[in-house]
Each structure stands twice: as C-alpha cells, then as structure tokens.
Amino acid sequence: MHPQMTCVSCGGSPVKAFEATDDYLRRDGVVFTYSRCPVCGTYALVNRPENLGDYYADDAYYDGTGDASQDHLRRGLLSTFAPWAGGGRMLDIGPGNGALLREARNHGFTDQSAVERDARSCELMRGDGVSVVETADPVAGLDGVEPADAVVMAHVIEHVEEPMELLTAAASKVKPGGVLVVATPNPESLSFKVCRSRWRHVDAPRHLFLLPHAVVADRARRAGLENVRTTTTDPSGLECNRGAWWPWALNVMPTKRSGHNLDRVVRRSAGILERRGLRGSTYTAVFRRPPA
Ligand SMILES: [Zn+2]
C-alpha cells in the first residue's frame, strides 16, 4: 500500500473520491480507492497494489508490428503537433512497439529516439533505426537523451508513479521551437462526470492518476513551455469517447442487451456536447518551447 498523503500535483490534501475494480483484465474483485485533490482536481489511486504488473496483460506493451486499423489514430495524433514542430528529431516516451514513430517518418520526423520498458518492443524499434533507452524508469531513462523537436507521451503519464517528475523531465528535452505532446484521460470530461467509477478510462488499477488539463499545462508552463493547442476531438479522442460509457451503461441496465442499447443512445446524444470545449474523454495537449 502506498497511500498518497499529499497531492502529487500541488501538495494539497486529497479526499476519498470513489472505489473501482478491475473489470477488464484481471477481474479479481480487489477494490481500488481513488482520491481527489480539492485544490487542483487530480485523482490518484490510493491503494496501489504491490503486484501492479500482474494487472497488465503479458503483451500490454507489445503488439507486434502495430495494428493497421489504428493507423488513422496515429496520423490524427501526428497532425495535432507536426505542423508546430515541422519534423526533425522525435522522442517518444512509452511508445510500445513504435508504431507512432514509424508513421511519423511520413511527417518529417526521420531522426527518432524512444524510452521504453518492453524488451521486445525495444528490439523491434532498434531494428527500425530508432535510438532506444530500455528502462522501467522513464525519468532516469531520459537523463542522457538528446533534446528533440517533438517529445511525445501518448497515454503514458497516467500510468507512471511520478507523473510531475516525468512531465518536467520530458519538457527539458524539448528544443527551442519544439513541442511536448501529452495525451491522457480527461477527468473534466462529460463521460467521467456521469460514469465516475464505471468510466472506462479509470481503468483501475493501471491508471494511477487522472490529471486535469490545467495541472499538466501549469507544469509545462513552469518548465518554460506555452500551451499552443489542446483538443479532445482528435481521432484518438473521439475513439476514446466511443469506448468511455459502456461499463457504466451495462451497470445501470438490468440486461447486457439493454446496457448496450443505452450505451449507443448515450454516445449518440452526448457526442455533440463532448465535442464542445474540452469535454471529451481524452485530451491531447501541445506545449511549445519558444524559439531561441
Ligand atoms: Zn492537487
């Protein structure tokens, strides 16, 4: 047990928010408690299991050469920041098998590096010419990495034990004129407000933190970066919206069939609201270091 006595984002005093179980992979019924910081709105898993690795699938960090059906999501993510960075060197933190890096070559990012924990993924990327640091500690792993024009953390920050330290370390690797890209679940989303513990993107206990956009933006600003773009409606964000509601819908309805029907109706009616402001279930934020 590692109770979070103080908020990792601001030092505030968190209060209990909700309980959730792993209903997707391990399904062992263990109850996980999440807290919320009343000052900054960060959610944190309170009772982090000692065997957290057991809650990941064996191939959680590796899916071979990448699923081609996800190509449009990778192109969508690249289009959120490629125009700002203009190509050059890209550093992907927690890239899995490196599918985003491979797609990034088509956007001018031909000099590539990665910090990744999975040995098979690292091997695959080395074969692709990516300069790889293989480590389970991304903060330490970033130490000797060269600064890049684009530093990307896509659905990584919510999984790590020290998200603020990782943000600061990642920001320090952004060249003047370059960008830091952070994609992560949005605790201020419409779907989370409704679904709470049954929100798909709580994903207990794998998601250790749910970080409000303002928290991430403030940390990036203190590292010298400016927030040039934030969206919840990039293709990946829309995909996350589609998957956000179903655990909640199945839980409130008496049968699986009626649950799936409710999920479909809610997704259709909420879709319009989710596209306004930053109400989508995942945000992608782009932070730029001013040119020298
Ligand atoms: Zn806080």
Boltz pocket constraint, residues with backbone or C-beta under 6 A from the ligand:
constraints:
  - pocket:
      binder: B
      contacts: [[A, 7], [A, 8], [A, 9], [A, 10], [A, 11], [A, 12], [A, 37], [A, 38], [A, 39], [A, 40], [A, 41], [A, 42]]
      max_distance: 6.0
